[in-house]
Amino acid sequence: MRNSLVSDIKDMALKGLLLTGMVVALMMALQTNALSTGTASVSIIPAPRVISSEVCMVTDRVMGKPQIPVVVEGKTYYGCCEGCKSRLQKNRSIRYSTDPLTGKTVDKARAYIVRGAQSEALYFESEQTAIRYKNR
């Protein structure tokens, strides 16, 4: 009887593991389908926008407080010190970044900015690309 009971418990445990694996696989398939087709409801991680004036656009750090505004060609950039202010005025390449999702060049003054894991500024061409990046 003991061997039979042990055998039954092993069978039930194996069936439970198989069922769990099937449920996980189904959930992953549904989530993949929902993201690719937009037909199902899944939780989307938002990409909260950082206030541009709180970013040093030279060091690409989210500072959490107002920075020094620097107007260049009618657009406002921000630096944390006089050195950064000067670099923004003189160096065009500092005023641009690359969207980490699309690889496109974006103007930091016009970008949708999101805080990265290490408080770095991530510059996106739109809120949609920021959300797609956060949910990949």
KOLLUM-794584 format. One record per atom (N, C-alpha, C): atom name; x, y, z; residue number from 1. Coordinates in steps of 0.2 Angstrom, whole numbers. Example, Ala and Ser with C-alpha at 12.3 -4.5 7.8 and 13.67 -1.06 7.14 Angstrom:
<sites>
<'N', <66, -28, 39>, 1>
<'CA', <62, -22, 39>, 1>
<'C', <66, -16, 39>, 1>
<'N', <64, -11, 35>, 2>
<'CA', <68, -5, 36>, 2>
<'C', <64, 0, 39>, 2>
</sites>
This chain:
<sites>
<'N', <4, -6, 0>, 1>
<'CA', <0, 0, 0>, 1>
<'C', <4, 6, 0>, 1>
<'N', <10, 6, 4>, 2>
<'CA', <14, 12, 4>, 2>
<'C', <17, 14, -2>, 2>
<'N', <20, 8, -6>, 3>
<'CA', <22, 9, -13>, 3>
<'C', <17, 12, -18>, 3>
<'N', <11, 10, -17>, 4>
<'CA', <6, 12, -21>, 4>
<'C', <4, 20, -20>, 4>
<'N', <4, 22, -13>, 5>
<'CA', <3, 29, -11>, 5>
<'C', <9, 33, -14>, 5>
<'N', <15, 31, -13>, 6>
<'CA', <21, 35, -15>, 6>
<'C', <20, 36, -23>, 6>
<'N', <19, 30, -26>, 7>
<'CA', <18, 31, -34>, 7>
<'C', <12, 35, -36>, 7>
<'N', <7, 35, -32>, 8>
<'CA', <1, 40, -34>, 8>
<'C', <3, 47, -32>, 8>
<'N', <7, 48, -27>, 9>
<'CA', <10, 55, -26>, 9>
<'C', <14, 58, -31>, 9>
<'N', <19, 53, -33>, 10>
<'CA', <24, 55, -38>, 10>
<'C', <20, 57, -45>, 10>
<'N', <15, 53, -47>, 11>
<'CA', <11, 54, -53>, 11>
<'C', <7, 61, -52>, 11>
<'N', <4, 62, -46>, 12>
<'CA', <1, 69, -45>, 12>
<'C', <6, 74, -46>, 12>
<'N', <12, 74, -43>, 13>
<'CA', <17, 79, -43>, 13>
<'C', <19, 80, -50>, 13>
<'N', <20, 75, -54>, 14>
<'CA', <22, 75, -61>, 14>
<'C', <16, 79, -65>, 14>
<'N', <10, 77, -64>, 15>
<'CA', <5, 80, -68>, 15>
<'C', <4, 87, -66>, 15>
<'N', <5, 89, -59>, 16>
<'CA', <5, 96, -57>, 16>
<'C', <11, 100, -61>, 16>
<'N', <17, 97, -61>, 17>
<'CA', <22, 101, -65>, 17>
<'C', <20, 102, -72>, 17>
<'N', <18, 97, -75>, 18>
<'CA', <16, 97, -82>, 18>
<'C', <11, 103, -83>, 18>
<'N', <6, 103, -79>, 19>
<'CA', <0, 107, -79>, 19>
<'C', <3, 115, -78>, 19>
<'N', <7, 115, -73>, 20>
<'CA', <10, 122, -72>, 20>
<'C', <14, 124, -78>, 20>
<'N', <18, 120, -81>, 21>
<'CA', <22, 121, -87>, 21>
<'C', <17, 123, -93>, 21>
<'N', <12, 120, -94>, 22>
<'CA', <7, 122, -99>, 22>
<'C', <4, 128, -98>, 22>
<'N', <2, 130, -92>, 23>
<'CA', <-1, 136, -90>, 23>
<'C', <4, 142, -91>, 23>
<'N', <10, 141, -89>, 24>
<'CA', <16, 146, -90>, 24>
<'C', <17, 147, -98>, 24>
<'N', <17, 142, -102>, 25>
<'CA', <18, 142, -109>, 25>
<'C', <12, 146, -112>, 25>
<'N', <6, 144, -110>, 26>
<'CA', <0, 148, -113>, 26>
<'C', <0, 155, -111>, 26>
<'N', <2, 157, -105>, 27>
<'CA', <2, 164, -103>, 27>
<'C', <7, 168, -107>, 27>
<'N', <13, 165, -108>, 28>
<'CA', <18, 168, -113>, 28>
<'C', <16, 169, -120>, 28>
<'N', <13, 164, -122>, 29>
<'CA', <10, 164, -129>, 29>
<'C', <5, 169, -130>, 29>
<'N', <0, 170, -125>, 30>
<'CA', <-5, 175, -125>, 30>
<'C', <-2, 182, -125>, 30>
<'N', <3, 183, -120>, 31>
<'CA', <7, 189, -120>, 31>
<'C', <10, 191, -126>, 31>
<'N', <14, 187, -129>, 32>
<'CA', <17, 188, -135>, 32>
<'C', <12, 190, -141>, 32>
<'N', <7, 186, -141>, 33>
<'CA', <2, 188, -146>, 33>
<'C', <-1, 194, -145>, 33>
<'N', <-3, 196, -139>, 34>
<'CA', <-6, 202, -137>, 34>
<'C', <-1, 208, -139>, 34>
<'N', <5, 207, -138>, 35>
<'CA', <10, 213, -139>, 35>
<'C', <11, 214, -147>, 35>
<'N', <10, 208, -150>, 36>
<'CA', <12, 208, -158>, 36>
<'C', <5, 210, -161>, 36>
<'N', <-1, 209, -159>, 37>
<'CA', <-7, 210, -163>, 37>
<'C', <-11, 215, -159>, 37>
<'N', <-10, 217, -153>, 38>
<'CA', <-14, 222, -150>, 38>
<'C', <-21, 219, -148>, 38>
<'N', <-22, 213, -149>, 39>
<'CA', <-29, 210, -148>, 39>
<'C', <-31, 208, -141>, 39>
<'N', <-26, 208, -136>, 40>
<'CA', <-28, 206, -130>, 40>
<'C', <-25, 211, -125>, 40>
<'N', <-28, 211, -119>, 41>
<'CA', <-26, 216, -114>, 41>
<'C', <-20, 213, -110>, 41>
<'N', <-15, 217, -110>, 42>
<'CA', <-9, 215, -105>, 42>
<'C', <-7, 222, -102>, 42>
<'N', <-4, 221, -96>, 43>
<'CA', <-1, 226, -92>, 43>
<'C', <5, 230, -96>, 43>
<'N', <4, 236, -97>, 44>
<'CA', <9, 240, -101>, 44>
<'C', <13, 244, -95>, 44>
<'N', <20, 243, -95>, 45>
<'CA', <24, 247, -91>, 45>
<'C', <24, 255, -93>, 45>
<'N', <22, 260, -90>, 46>
<'CA', <22, 266, -92>, 46>
<'C', <29, 269, -92>, 46>
<'N', <30, 274, -96>, 47>
<'CA', <37, 277, -97>, 47>
<'C', <36, 285, -95>, 47>
<'N', <36, 286, -88>, 48>
<'CA', <35, 293, -86>, 48>
<'C', <41, 298, -88>, 48>
<'N', <38, 303, -91>, 49>
<'CA', <42, 308, -94>, 49>
<'C', <46, 312, -88>, 49>
<'N', <52, 313, -89>, 50>
<'CA', <56, 317, -85>, 50>
<'C', <56, 325, -87>, 50>
<'N', <56, 329, -83>, 51>
<'CA', <55, 336, -84>, 51>
<'C', <62, 338, -87>, 51>
<'N', <62, 341, -94>, 52>
<'CA', <68, 342, -97>, 52>
<'C', <73, 347, -93>, 52>
<'N', <70, 352, -90>, 53>
<'CA', <74, 357, -86>, 53>
<'C', <78, 354, -80>, 53>
<'N', <76, 347, -78>, 54>
<'CA', <80, 344, -73>, 54>
<'C', <85, 339, -75>, 54>
<'N', <87, 340, -81>, 55>
<'CA', <92, 335, -84>, 55>
<'C', <98, 339, -87>, 55>
<'N', <104, 337, -85>, 56>
<'CA', <110, 340, -88>, 56>
<'C', <111, 336, -94>, 56>
<'N', <110, 340, -100>, 57>
<'CA', <110, 337, -106>, 57>
<'C', <118, 336, -109>, 57>
<'N', <122, 338, -105>, 58>
<'CA', <129, 336, -106>, 58>
<'C', <131, 329, -103>, 58>
<'N', <130, 329, -97>, 59>
<'CA', <132, 322, -93>, 59>
<'C', <126, 317, -94>, 59>
<'N', <120, 319, -97>, 60>
<'CA', <115, 315, -98>, 60>
<'C', <113, 312, -91>, 60>
<'N', <112, 316, -86>, 61>
<'CA', <110, 314, -79>, 61>
<'C', <104, 317, -77>, 61>
<'N', <99, 313, -74>, 62>
<'CA', <93, 317, -72>, 62>
<'C', <95, 319, -65>, 62>
<'N', <95, 326, -64>, 63>
<'CA', <97, 329, -58>, 63>
<'C', <92, 330, -53>, 63>
<'N', <85, 330, -55>, 64>
<'CA', <80, 331, -50>, 64>
<'C', <79, 338, -48>, 64>
<'N', <82, 343, -51>, 65>
<'CA', <81, 350, -49>, 65>
<'C', <83, 354, -55>, 65>
<'N', <80, 360, -55>, 66>
<'CA', <81, 364, -61>, 66>
<'C', <89, 366, -63>, 66>
<'N', <90, 365, -69>, 67>
<'CA', <97, 366, -72>, 67>
<'C', <97, 373, -75>, 67>
<'N', <103, 375, -78>, 68>
<'CA', <104, 381, -81>, 68>
<'C', <101, 380, -89>, 68>
<'N', <97, 385, -90>, 69>
<'CA', <94, 385, -97>, 69>
<'C', <99, 388, -102>, 69>
<'N', <100, 384, -108>, 70>
<'CA', <104, 387, -113>, 70>
<'C', <100, 387, -120>, 70>
<'N', <99, 393, -122>, 71>
<'CA', <95, 393, -129>, 71>
<'C', <100, 393, -134>, 71>
<'N', <99, 388, -139>, 72>
<'CA', <103, 388, -145>, 72>
<'C', <99, 387, -151>, 72>
<'N', <99, 391, -156>, 73>
<'CA', <95, 391, -162>, 73>
<'C', <88, 390, -160>, 73>
<'N', <86, 394, -155>, 74>
<'CA', <78, 394, -153>, 74>
<'C', <76, 388, -149>, 74>
<'N', <80, 384, -147>, 75>
<'CA', <78, 378, -143>, 75>
<'C', <82, 378, -137>, 75>
<'N', <79, 376, -131>, 76>
<'CA', <81, 376, -125>, 76>
<'C', <84, 370, -122>, 76>
<'N', <91, 370, -121>, 77>
<'CA', <94, 364, -118>, 77>
<'C', <96, 366, -111>, 77>
<'N', <98, 361, -107>, 78>
<'CA', <100, 362, -100>, 78>
<'C', <107, 359, -98>, 78>
<'N', <110, 363, -94>, 79>
<'CA', <117, 361, -91>, 79>
<'C', <117, 362, -84>, 79>
<'N', <122, 358, -81>, 80>
<'CA', <122, 359, -73>, 80>
<'C', <127, 364, -71>, 80>
<'N', <131, 366, -75>, 81>
<'CA', <136, 371, -73>, 81>
<'C', <138, 376, -79>, 81>
<'N', <142, 380, -78>, 82>
<'CA', <145, 385, -83>, 82>
<'C', <149, 381, -88>, 82>
<'N', <152, 376, -86>, 83>
<'CA', <156, 372, -91>, 83>
<'C', <151, 368, -96>, 83>
<'N', <146, 365, -93>, 84>
<'CA', <141, 362, -97>, 84>
<'C', <137, 367, -102>, 84>
<'N', <136, 373, -99>, 85>
<'CA', <133, 378, -103>, 85>
<'C', <137, 380, -109>, 85>
<'N', <143, 381, -108>, 86>
<'CA', <148, 382, -114>, 86>
<'C', <148, 377, -119>, 86>
<'N', <148, 371, -116>, 87>
<'CA', <149, 365, -121>, 87>
<'C', <142, 364, -125>, 87>
<'N', <137, 365, -122>, 88>
<'CA', <130, 365, -126>, 88>
<'C', <130, 370, -131>, 88>
<'N', <133, 376, -130>, 89>
<'CA', <133, 382, -135>, 89>
<'C', <138, 380, -141>, 89>
<'N', <143, 377, -139>, 90>
<'CA', <149, 376, -144>, 90>
<'C', <148, 370, -148>, 90>
<'N', <146, 364, -145>, 91>
<'CA', <146, 358, -148>, 91>
<'C', <140, 355, -150>, 91>
<'N', <138, 355, -156>, 92>
<'CA', <132, 353, -159>, 92>
<'C', <130, 345, -157>, 92>
<'N', <135, 341, -157>, 93>
<'CA', <134, 334, -156>, 93>
<'C', <132, 333, -149>, 93>
<'N', <133, 337, -144>, 94>
<'CA', <131, 336, -137>, 94>
<'C', <124, 337, -137>, 94>
<'N', <121, 341, -141>, 95>
<'CA', <114, 343, -141>, 95>
<'C', <109, 337, -144>, 95>
<'N', <112, 332, -146>, 96>
<'CA', <109, 326, -150>, 96>
<'C', <111, 320, -146>, 96>
<'N', <106, 315, -146>, 97>
<'CA', <107, 308, -144>, 97>
<'C', <104, 303, -148>, 97>
<'N', <104, 297, -147>, 98>
<'CA', <101, 292, -151>, 98>
<'C', <96, 288, -147>, 98>
<'N', <90, 288, -150>, 99>
<'CA', <84, 284, -147>, 99>
<'C', <86, 277, -146>, 99>
<'N', <86, 274, -140>, 100>
<'CA', <89, 267, -139>, 100>
<'C', <85, 262, -142>, 100>
<'N', <79, 264, -144>, 101>
<'CA', <74, 258, -147>, 101>
<'C', <75, 259, -154>, 101>
<'N', <75, 265, -157>, 102>
<'CA', <74, 265, -165>, 102>
<'C', <81, 266, -168>, 102>
<'N', <86, 269, -164>, 103>
<'CA', <93, 270, -166>, 103>
<'C', <93, 277, -170>, 103>
<'N', <87, 281, -170>, 104>
<'CA', <87, 287, -174>, 104>
<'C', <90, 293, -169>, 104>
<'N', <93, 298, -173>, 105>
<'CA', <96, 303, -169>, 105>
<'C', <90, 308, -167>, 105>
<'N', <90, 310, -161>, 106>
<'CA', <85, 314, -158>, 106>
<'C', <88, 320, -155>, 106>
<'N', <85, 326, -156>, 107>
<'CA', <87, 332, -153>, 107>
<'C', <85, 332, -145>, 107>
<'N', <90, 333, -141>, 108>
<'CA', <88, 333, -134>, 108>
<'C', <83, 338, -132>, 108>
<'N', <83, 344, -135>, 109>
<'CA', <78, 349, -133>, 109>
<'C', <71, 347, -135>, 109>
<'N', <70, 342, -140>, 110>
<'CA', <63, 340, -142>, 110>
<'C', <62, 333, -140>, 110>
<'N', <66, 329, -137>, 111>
<'CA', <65, 322, -135>, 111>
<'C', <60, 321, -129>, 111>
<'N', <58, 315, -129>, 112>
<'CA', <54, 313, -124>, 112>
<'C', <59, 309, -119>, 112>
<'N', <60, 312, -113>, 113>
<'CA', <66, 310, -109>, 113>
<'C', <63, 305, -103>, 113>
<'N', <66, 300, -102>, 114>
<'CA', <64, 295, -97>, 114>
<'C', <71, 294, -93>, 114>
<'N', <69, 292, -86>, 115>
<'CA', <75, 291, -82>, 115>
<'C', <77, 283, -82>, 115>
<'N', <83, 282, -83>, 116>
<'CA', <86, 275, -84>, 116>
<'C', <87, 272, -77>, 116>
<'N', <89, 266, -77>, 117>
<'CA', <90, 263, -70>, 117>
<'C', <95, 266, -66>, 117>
<'N', <100, 269, -69>, 118>
<'CA', <105, 273, -65>, 118>
<'C', <105, 280, -65>, 118>
<'N', <99, 283, -65>, 119>
<'CA', <97, 290, -66>, 119>
<'C', <100, 293, -72>, 119>
<'N', <102, 289, -77>, 120>
<'CA', <104, 292, -83>, 120>
<'C', <98, 294, -87>, 120>
<'N', <98, 299, -91>, 121>
<'CA', <93, 302, -96>, 121>
<'C', <93, 298, -102>, 121>
<'N', <87, 295, -104>, 122>
<'CA', <86, 291, -110>, 122>
<'C', <82, 296, -115>, 122>
<'N', <84, 297, -121>, 123>
<'CA', <81, 302, -125>, 123>
<'C', <77, 298, -131>, 123>
<'N', <71, 299, -131>, 124>
<'CA', <67, 295, -136>, 124>
<'C', <64, 300, -141>, 124>
<'N', <62, 298, -147>, 125>
<'CA', <59, 302, -152>, 125>
<'C', <51, 303, -150>, 125>
<'N', <48, 299, -146>, 126>
<'CA', <41, 299, -144>, 126>
<'C', <40, 295, -138>, 126>
<'N', <34, 297, -135>, 127>
<'CA', <32, 293, -129>, 127>
<'C', <31, 286, -131>, 127>
<'N', <28, 285, -137>, 128>
<'CA', <27, 278, -140>, 128>
<'C', <33, 274, -140>, 128>
<'N', <39, 277, -142>, 129>
<'CA', <45, 273, -143>, 129>
<'C', <48, 271, -135>, 129>
<'N', <47, 276, -131>, 130>
<'CA', <49, 275, -124>, 130>
<'C', <45, 270, -121>, 130>
<'N', <38, 269, -122>, 131>
<'CA', <34, 264, -119>, 131>
<'C', <36, 257, -122>, 131>
<'N', <37, 257, -129>, 132>
<'CA', <39, 251, -132>, 132>
<'C', <46, 248, -129>, 132>
<'N', <51, 253, -128>, 133>
<'CA', <57, 251, -125>, 133>
<'C', <56, 249, -118>, 133>
<'N', <52, 252, -114>, 134>
<'CA', <51, 249, -107>, 134>
<'C', <48, 243, -107>, 134>
<'N', <44, 241, -112>, 135>
<'CA', <40, 235, -112>, 135>
<'C', <43, 229, -116>, 135>
<'N', <49, 230, -118>, 136>
<'CA', <52, 225, -122>, 136>
<'C', <55, 219, -118>, 136>
</sites>
